[in-house]
Amino acid sequence: MFNGAILDVAIGMLLIFFVSSLLASAVVETIGGFLHRRSKHLWDTLDLLLGNTSTTDSGARSIVDELYKQPFITGLVRPTDRIMFDPARTGPPKRLPKRASPPKAVKDRALGATRALDDAELLRRFYGPIHIDGREFTNALLAMLRPQGKLDRALNALSAIRATIAEATGTDVTMADISSLVDDLKTAGDALVSTDFTAAVDAINDAGTTVSIDRLRTLLTDAESALVGVFTGDPTRAEMVAALGVVPKDLRVKLVAVMSAAGEQVTDIRAGVEDWYERNMTAASMWYRKQTRYFLFLAGLMMAISLNVDAVHAADTLYHDDSTRAAVVALADEISQIDCPSKADTAADAQPAESSTAIDLDCVRSQVGGSVSLPVGWDGVDTSPTGWLVRALGWIIIAASVTMGAPFWYDLLSRALKLRQKKGNDNDQ
């Protein structure tokens, strides 16, 4: 019996769970896309990971907001959202979408009770990227930690020295004439904690009491190149340690621990930061999936009630009706052979459960279409009190099943069909 009817009933029920999960996930994804759930979840996760605010010379600022202004992050925003997200835009709209504002609970817990987000930050939280991989996060974080506020002093000193050279009437310049400017340059170099830039400034100091204009121009060019390297290349360990003085204490403790474990090489520090971020995003993904399960259950329950997708009635029909069972099994076999590419699961994937079959569900939905005919619906239902109780149990079973996710049921369905095929081959022999 197991090789025949019961296995076919199991295949039919797996197909019903799979199709129900497809429909419920489509509803949840549509509503979640309208509410920008993934974008807001990513912002709030980073807000907890990095710390709420940082005190700088200009006052309190949002660490996540500064991170989102980096080009590594702005490039991840959907093209349709960039007009609202772009930090360089003239200003936020007069009226924000109501769904863009965080609820009070999120403000108190994740965004800080003493500093609510302004309109520009709310827009970046709402229209931001839905996923940031470890490499792009590390690029943005290191760029954000560079001492941007200390650049002006070095640039002004370099410009003043060049102006002095331009005003010189001879071929040489006396170092005493530019000593104060070189001192400013050295002070800026010490603040930047750049080994290359400090070496370039020391070379100017060591040029002698009198230096030719051509030689001085060459030394200034070397200093400018080193200064550019501070803001375009990877910061050194010393530069990152110096930059950590302006970040929140909890973030500073985390990054110091990561850097200490990684070693002295910048490449090792980058790898350590990426690993730290990915581990935290894995945990955040599980939070998101757990929350998504509640929405899937509600969507599955509403779908089961509206369409009368009753698991108990469906199983009874499949067991007693040979023609229906054969048609459903044939349909299951057809769906299992759909030519849809696999796609890798990511930390931002909204699917609530892991699966060994990471199939493109959008492709499956488009190919399944309206061709699915299952033993569901309101025709000939039992309206007795007992019938309603049994039907309610069937609805709850369907609602619970969709929380496992469509990939989970697709994987089980494929395995059950392979088992059925193997049993059939063994019987033929």
Contacts in CASP RR format, 6 or more apart in sequence:
PFRMAT RR
TARGET T0000
AUTHOR 0000-0000-0000
METHOD contacts of the structure
MODEL  1
MFNGAILDVAIGMLLIFFVSSLLASAVVETIGGFLHRRSKHLWDTLDLLL
GNTSTTDSGARSIVDELYKQPFITGLVRPTDRIMFDPARTGPPKRLPKRA
SPPKAVKDRALGATRALDDAELLRRFYGPIHIDGREFTNALLAMLRPQGK
LDRALNALSAIRATIAEATGTDVTMADISSLVDDLKTAGDALVSTDFTAA
VDAINDAGTTVSIDRLRTLLTDAESALVGVFTGDPTRAEMVAALGVVPKD
LRVKLVAVMSAAGEQVTDIRAGVEDWYERNMTAASMWYRKQTRYFLFLAG
LMMAISLNVDAVHAADTLYHDDSTRAAVVALADEISQIDCPSKADTAADA
QPAESSTAIDLDCVRSQVGGSVSLPVGWDGVDTSPTGWLVRALGWIIIAA
SVTMGAPFWYDLLSRALKLRQKKGNDNDQ
3 423 0 8 1.000
3 424 0 8 1.000
3 427 0 8 1.000
4 423 0 8 1.000
5 319 0 8 1.000
5 325 0 8 1.000
6 319 0 8 1.000
7 416 0 8 1.000
7 419 0 8 1.000
7 420 0 8 1.000
7 423 0 8 1.000
8 318 0 8 1.000
8 325 0 8 1.000
8 326 0 8 1.000
8 328 0 8 1.000
8 329 0 8 1.000
8 420 0 8 1.000
9 315 0 8 1.000
9 318 0 8 1.000
9 319 0 8 1.000
9 325 0 8 1.000
10 416 0 8 1.000
11 328 0 8 1.000
11 329 0 8 1.000
11 332 0 8 1.000
11 413 0 8 1.000
11 416 0 8 1.000
11 417 0 8 1.000
11 420 0 8 1.000
12 314 0 8 1.000
12 318 0 8 1.000
12 325 0 8 1.000
12 328 0 8 1.000
12 329 0 8 1.000
12 332 0 8 1.000
13 311 0 8 1.000
13 314 0 8 1.000
13 315 0 8 1.000
13 318 0 8 1.000
14 332 0 8 1.000
14 409 0 8 1.000
14 412 0 8 1.000
14 413 0 8 1.000
14 416 0 8 1.000
15 328 0 8 1.000
15 331 0 8 1.000
15 332 0 8 1.000
15 335 0 8 1.000
15 374 0 8 1.000
15 413 0 8 1.000
16 309 0 8 1.000
16 311 0 8 1.000
16 314 0 8 1.000
16 374 0 8 1.000
16 376 0 8 1.000
16 398 0 8 1.000
17 398 0 8 1.000
17 401 0 8 1.000
17 402 0 8 1.000
17 404 0 8 1.000
17 409 0 8 1.000
18 335 0 8 1.000
18 406 0 8 1.000
18 409 0 8 1.000
18 410 0 8 1.000
18 413 0 8 1.000
19 368 0 8 1.000
19 372 0 8 1.000
19 374 0 8 1.000
20 300 0 8 1.000
20 303 0 8 1.000
20 304 0 8 1.000
20 309 0 8 1.000
20 398 0 8 1.000
20 401 0 8 1.000
20 402 0 8 1.000
21 296 0 8 1.000
21 401 0 8 1.000
21 402 0 8 1.000
21 404 0 8 1.000
21 405 0 8 1.000
21 406 0 8 1.000
21 408 0 8 1.000
21 409 0 8 1.000
22 361 0 8 1.000
22 364 0 8 1.000
22 365 0 8 1.000
22 368 0 8 1.000
22 406 0 8 1.000
23 300 0 8 1.000
23 303 0 8 1.000
24 296 0 8 1.000
24 299 0 8 1.000
24 300 0 8 1.000
24 303 0 8 1.000
24 402 0 8 1.000
25 296 0 8 1.000
25 299 0 8 1.000
25 350 0 8 1.000
25 351 0 8 1.000
25 361 0 8 1.000
25 402 0 8 1.000
25 405 0 8 1.000
25 406 0 8 1.000
26 365 0 8 1.000
27 299 0 8 1.000
27 300 0 8 1.000
27 303 0 8 1.000
28 292 0 8 1.000
28 295 0 8 1.000
28 296 0 8 1.000
28 299 0 8 1.000
28 350 0 8 1.000
29 350 0 8 1.000
31 295 0 8 1.000
32 38 0 8 1.000
34 99 0 8 1.000
35 99 0 8 1.000
36 99 0 8 1.000
36 100 0 8 1.000
36 126 0 8 1.000
36 127 0 8 1.000
36 128 0 8 1.000
38 130 0 8 1.000
38 131 0 8 1.000
38 288 0 8 1.000
38 348 0 8 1.000
38 350 0 8 1.000
39 125 0 8 1.000
39 126 0 8 1.000
39 127 0 8 1.000
39 128 0 8 1.000
39 129 0 8 1.000
39 130 0 8 1.000
40 102 0 8 1.000
40 125 0 8 1.000
40 126 0 8 1.000
41 284 0 8 1.000
41 287 0 8 1.000
41 288 0 8 1.000
42 128 0 8 1.000
42 129 0 8 1.000
42 130 0 8 1.000
42 131 0 8 1.000
42 132 0 8 1.000
42 284 0 8 1.000
42 348 0 8 1.000
43 64 0 8 1.000
43 68 0 8 1.000
43 124 0 8 1.000
43 125 0 8 1.000
43 128 0 8 1.000
44 102 0 8 1.000
44 106 0 8 1.000
44 110 0 8 1.000
44 111 0 8 1.000
44 125 0 8 1.000
45 280 0 8 1.000
45 281 0 8 1.000
45 284 0 8 1.000
45 287 0 8 1.000
46 64 0 8 1.000
46 67 0 8 1.000
47 62 0 8 1.000
47 63 0 8 1.000
47 64 0 8 1.000
47 110 0 8 1.000
47 111 0 8 1.000
48 110 0 8 1.000
49 277 0 8 1.000
49 280 0 8 1.000
50 63 0 8 1.000
50 64 0 8 1.000
50 67 0 8 1.000
50 248 0 8 1.000
50 251 0 8 1.000
51 63 0 8 1.000
51 248 0 8 1.000
51 250 0 8 1.000
51 251 0 8 1.000
52 62 0 8 1.000
52 63 0 8 1.000
52 110 0 8 1.000
52 111 0 8 1.000
52 112 0 8 1.000
52 115 0 8 1.000
52 248 0 8 1.000
53 60 0 8 1.000
53 61 0 8 1.000
53 62 0 8 1.000
53 63 0 8 1.000
53 112 0 8 1.000
53 115 0 8 1.000
53 248 0 8 1.000
54 60 0 8 1.000
54 61 0 8 1.000
54 62 0 8 1.000
54 63 0 8 1.000
54 66 0 8 1.000
54 246 0 8 1.000
54 247 0 8 1.000
54 248 0 8 1.000
54 251 0 8 1.000
55 246 0 8 1.000
56 246 0 8 1.000
57 149 0 8 1.000
60 115 0 8 1.000
62 117 0 8 1.000
62 121 0 8 1.000
63 144 0 8 1.000
63 247 0 8 1.000
63 248 0 8 1.000
63 251 0 8 1.000
64 125 0 8 1.000
65 120 0 8 1.000
65 121 0 8 1.000
65 124 0 8 1.000
66 144 0 8 1.000
67 73 0 8 1.000
67 140 0 8 1.000
67 141 0 8 1.000
67 144 0 8 1.000
68 74 0 8 1.000
68 87 0 8 1.000
68 124 0 8 1.000
68 128 0 8 1.000
69 87 0 8 1.000
70 139 0 8 1.000
70 140 0 8 1.000
70 143 0 8 1.000
70 144 0 8 1.000
71 143 0 8 1.000
72 136 0 8 1.000
72 137 0 8 1.000
72 139 0 8 1.000
72 140 0 8 1.000
72 143 0 8 1.000
73 129 0 8 1.000
73 132 0 8 1.000
73 136 0 8 1.000
73 140 0 8 1.000
74 82 0 8 1.000
74 85 0 8 1.000
74 86 0 8 1.000
74 87 0 8 1.000
75 129 0 8 1.000
76 128 0 8 1.000
76 129 0 8 1.000
76 131 0 8 1.000
76 132 0 8 1.000
76 136 0 8 1.000
77 85 0 8 1.000
77 127 0 8 1.000
77 128 0 8 1.000
77 129 0 8 1.000
78 127 0 8 1.000
78 129 0 8 1.000
78 130 0 8 1.000
81 127 0 8 1.000
81 128 0 8 1.000
82 127 0 8 1.000
83 89 0 8 1.000
84 93 0 8 1.000
84 123 0 8 1.000
84 126 0 8 1.000
84 127 0 8 1.000
85 123 0 8 1.000
85 124 0 8 1.000
85 127 0 8 1.000
85 128 0 8 1.000
87 120 0 8 1.000
87 124 0 8 1.000
91 119 0 8 1.000
91 120 0 8 1.000
92 119 0 8 1.000
92 120 0 8 1.000
92 122 0 8 1.000
92 123 0 8 1.000
96 119 0 8 1.000
96 122 0 8 1.000
96 123 0 8 1.000
97 126 0 8 1.000
99 126 0 8 1.000
100 122 0 8 1.000
100 123 0 8 1.000
100 125 0 8 1.000
100 126 0 8 1.000
101 122 0 8 1.000
102 110 0 8 1.000
102 111 0 8 1.000
102 117 0 8 1.000
102 122 0 8 1.000
102 125 0 8 1.000
107 113 0 8 1.000
107 116 0 8 1.000
107 117 0 8 1.000
111 117 0 8 1.000
117 125 0 8 1.000
130 348 0 8 1.000
131 346 0 8 1.000
131 347 0 8 1.000
131 348 0 8 1.000
132 140 0 8 1.000
133 346 0 8 1.000
134 274 0 8 1.000
134 277 0 8 1.000
134 278 0 8 1.000
134 281 0 8 1.000
135 274 0 8 1.000
137 273 0 8 1.000
137 274 0 8 1.000
137 277 0 8 1.000
138 270 0 8 1.000
138 273 0 8 1.000
138 274 0 8 1.000
138 277 0 8 1.000
141 273 0 8 1.000
142 234 0 8 1.000
142 235 0 8 1.000
142 240 0 8 1.000
142 270 0 8 1.000
142 273 0 8 1.000
145 235 0 8 1.000
145 240 0 8 1.000
145 243 0 8 1.000
145 244 0 8 1.000
145 247 0 8 1.000
146 230 0 8 1.000
146 231 0 8 1.000
146 235 0 8 1.000
146 239 0 8 1.000
146 243 0 8 1.000
147 191 0 8 1.000
147 192 0 8 1.000
147 193 0 8 1.000
147 230 0 8 1.000
147 239 0 8 1.000
147 242 0 8 1.000
147 243 0 8 1.000
148 231 0 8 1.000
150 188 0 8 1.000
150 189 0 8 1.000
150 191 0 8 1.000
150 192 0 8 1.000
151 192 0 8 1.000
151 227 0 8 1.000
151 230 0 8 1.000
151 231 0 8 1.000
153 184 0 8 1.000
153 187 0 8 1.000
153 188 0 8 1.000
153 191 0 8 1.000
154 185 0 8 1.000
154 188 0 8 1.000
154 189 0 8 1.000
154 192 0 8 1.000
154 197 0 8 1.000
154 227 0 8 1.000
155 227 0 8 1.000
156 184 0 8 1.000
157 181 0 8 1.000
157 182 0 8 1.000
157 184 0 8 1.000
157 185 0 8 1.000
157 188 0 8 1.000
158 185 0 8 1.000
158 220 0 8 1.000
158 223 0 8 1.000
158 224 0 8 1.000
158 227 0 8 1.000
160 181 0 8 1.000
160 184 0 8 1.000
161 178 0 8 1.000
161 181 0 8 1.000
161 182 0 8 1.000
161 185 0 8 1.000
161 216 0 8 1.000
161 220 0 8 1.000
162 217 0 8 1.000
162 220 0 8 1.000
164 173 0 8 1.000
164 177 0 8 1.000
164 178 0 8 1.000
164 181 0 8 1.000
165 173 0 8 1.000
165 213 0 8 1.000
165 216 0 8 1.000
165 217 0 8 1.000
165 220 0 8 1.000
168 213 0 8 1.000
170 213 0 8 1.000
171 212 0 8 1.000
171 213 0 8 1.000
171 214 0 8 1.000
172 210 0 8 1.000
172 211 0 8 1.000
172 212 0 8 1.000
172 213 0 8 1.000
173 210 0 8 1.000
173 211 0 8 1.000
173 212 0 8 1.000
173 213 0 8 1.000
173 216 0 8 1.000
174 209 0 8 1.000
174 210 0 8 1.000
175 182 0 8 1.000
175 205 0 8 1.000
175 207 0 8 1.000
175 208 0 8 1.000
175 209 0 8 1.000
175 210 0 8 1.000
175 211 0 8 1.000
176 209 0 8 1.000
182 201 0 8 1.000
182 204 0 8 1.000
182 205 0 8 1.000
185 201 0 8 1.000
185 204 0 8 1.000
185 223 0 8 1.000
186 198 0 8 1.000
186 201 0 8 1.000
186 202 0 8 1.000
186 205 0 8 1.000
189 197 0 8 1.000
189 198 0 8 1.000
189 201 0 8 1.000
190 198 0 8 1.000
191 242 0 8 1.000
192 227 0 8 1.000
192 230 0 8 1.000
192 239 0 8 1.000
193 236 0 8 1.000
193 238 0 8 1.000
193 239 0 8 1.000
193 241 0 8 1.000
193 242 0 8 1.000
194 226 0 8 1.000
194 227 0 8 1.000
194 229 0 8 1.000
194 230 0 8 1.000
194 236 0 8 1.000
194 239 0 8 1.000
195 236 0 8 1.000
195 238 0 8 1.000
196 226 0 8 1.000
196 229 0 8 1.000
196 230 0 8 1.000
197 223 0 8 1.000
197 226 0 8 1.000
197 227 0 8 1.000
197 230 0 8 1.000
199 226 0 8 1.000
200 219 0 8 1.000
200 222 0 8 1.000
200 223 0 8 1.000
200 225 0 8 1.000
200 226 0 8 1.000
201 223 0 8 1.000
203 219 0 8 1.000
203 222 0 8 1.000
203 223 0 8 1.000
204 216 0 8 1.000
204 219 0 8 1.000
204 220 0 8 1.000
204 223 0 8 1.000
207 215 0 8 1.000
207 216 0 8 1.000
207 219 0 8 1.000
211 219 0 8 1.000
230 239 0 8 1.000
234 266 0 8 1.000
234 270 0 8 1.000
235 243 0 8 1.000
235 266 0 8 1.000
236 266 0 8 1.000
237 259 0 8 1.000
237 263 0 8 1.000
237 264 0 8 1.000
237 266 0 8 1.000
237 269 0 8 1.000
240 255 0 8 1.000
240 259 0 8 1.000
240 269 0 8 1.000
241 256 0 8 1.000
241 259 0 8 1.000
244 252 0 8 1.000
244 255 0 8 1.000
244 256 0 8 1.000
245 252 0 8 1.000
247 255 0 8 1.000
254 276 0 8 1.000
255 273 0 8 1.000
258 269 0 8 1.000
258 272 0 8 1.000
258 273 0 8 1.000
258 276 0 8 1.000
259 269 0 8 1.000
261 272 0 8 1.000
262 268 0 8 1.000
262 269 0 8 1.000
262 271 0 8 1.000
262 272 0 8 1.000
262 273 0 8 1.000
263 269 0 8 1.000
278 347 0 8 1.000
281 347 0 8 1.000
281 348 0 8 1.000
282 347 0 8 1.000
284 347 0 8 1.000
285 347 0 8 1.000
285 348 0 8 1.000
285 349 0 8 1.000
288 348 0 8 1.000
288 350 0 8 1.000
289 350 0 8 1.000
289 351 0 8 1.000
289 352 0 8 1.000
289 353 0 8 1.000
290 352 0 8 1.000
292 350 0 8 1.000
292 351 0 8 1.000
292 352 0 8 1.000
293 352 0 8 1.000
293 403 0 8 1.000
296 352 0 8 1.000
296 402 0 8 1.000
296 403 0 8 1.000
296 405 0 8 1.000
297 399 0 8 1.000
297 400 0 8 1.000
297 402 0 8 1.000
297 403 0 8 1.000
298 399 0 8 1.000
299 402 0 8 1.000
300 398 0 8 1.000
300 399 0 8 1.000
300 402 0 8 1.000
301 395 0 8 1.000
301 396 0 8 1.000
301 398 0 8 1.000
301 399 0 8 1.000
303 309 0 8 1.000
303 398 0 8 1.000
303 402 0 8 1.000
304 310 0 8 1.000
304 394 0 8 1.000
304 395 0 8 1.000
304 398 0 8 1.000
304 399 0 8 1.000
305 395 0 8 1.000
307 376 0 8 1.000
307 377 0 8 1.000
308 376 0 8 1.000
308 377 0 8 1.000
308 378 0 8 1.000
308 381 0 8 1.000
308 391 0 8 1.000
309 374 0 8 1.000
309 376 0 8 1.000
309 377 0 8 1.000
309 395 0 8 1.000
309 398 0 8 1.000
310 376 0 8 1.000
310 377 0 8 1.000
310 390 0 8 1.000
310 391 0 8 1.000
310 394 0 8 1.000
310 395 0 8 1.000
310 398 0 8 1.000
311 393 0 8 1.000
311 394 0 8 1.000
311 395 0 8 1.000
311 397 0 8 1.000
311 398 0 8 1.000
311 401 0 8 1.000
312 390 0 8 1.000
312 391 0 8 1.000
312 393 0 8 1.000
312 394 0 8 1.000
312 397 0 8 1.000
313 375 0 8 1.000
313 376 0 8 1.000
313 381 0 8 1.000
313 390 0 8 1.000
313 391 0 8 1.000
313 394 0 8 1.000
314 374 0 8 1.000
314 375 0 8 1.000
314 376 0 8 1.000
317 324 0 8 1.000
317 375 0 8 1.000
318 324 0 8 1.000
318 325 0 8 1.000
318 328 0 8 1.000
318 375 0 8 1.000
319 325 0 8 1.000
321 375 0 8 1.000
324 375 0 8 1.000
327 373 0 8 1.000
328 374 0 8 1.000
328 375 0 8 1.000
329 420 0 8 1.000
331 371 0 8 1.000
331 372 0 8 1.000
331 373 0 8 1.000
332 413 0 8 1.000
332 417 0 8 1.000
333 417 0 8 1.000
335 364 0 8 1.000
335 368 0 8 1.000
335 372 0 8 1.000
335 413 0 8 1.000
336 410 0 8 1.000
336 413 0 8 1.000
336 414 0 8 1.000
336 417 0 8 1.000
338 363 0 8 1.000
338 364 0 8 1.000
338 367 0 8 1.000
338 368 0 8 1.000
340 359 0 8 1.000
340 360 0 8 1.000
340 363 0 8 1.000
340 364 0 8 1.000
340 367 0 8 1.000
341 359 0 8 1.000
341 360 0 8 1.000
341 363 0 8 1.000
342 357 0 8 1.000
342 358 0 8 1.000
342 359 0 8 1.000
342 360 0 8 1.000
343 358 0 8 1.000
343 359 0 8 1.000
343 360 0 8 1.000
344 358 0 8 1.000
345 351 0 8 1.000
345 354 0 8 1.000
345 355 0 8 1.000
345 358 0 8 1.000
351 405 0 8 1.000
351 406 0 8 1.000
351 407 0 8 1.000
352 403 0 8 1.000
352 404 0 8 1.000
352 405 0 8 1.000
353 403 0 8 1.000
353 404 0 8 1.000
353 405 0 8 1.000
353 407 0 8 1.000
353 408 0 8 1.000
355 405 0 8 1.000
355 407 0 8 1.000
355 408 0 8 1.000
355 410 0 8 1.000
355 411 0 8 1.000
356 411 0 8 1.000
357 407 0 8 1.000
357 410 0 8 1.000
357 411 0 8 1.000
357 414 0 8 1.000
358 407 0 8 1.000
359 407 0 8 1.000
359 410 0 8 1.000
361 406 0 8 1.000
361 407 0 8 1.000
364 406 0 8 1.000
364 410 0 8 1.000
381 387 0 8 1.000
381 391 0 8 1.000
382 388 0 8 1.000
382 390 0 8 1.000
382 391 0 8 1.000
401 409 0 8 1.000
END
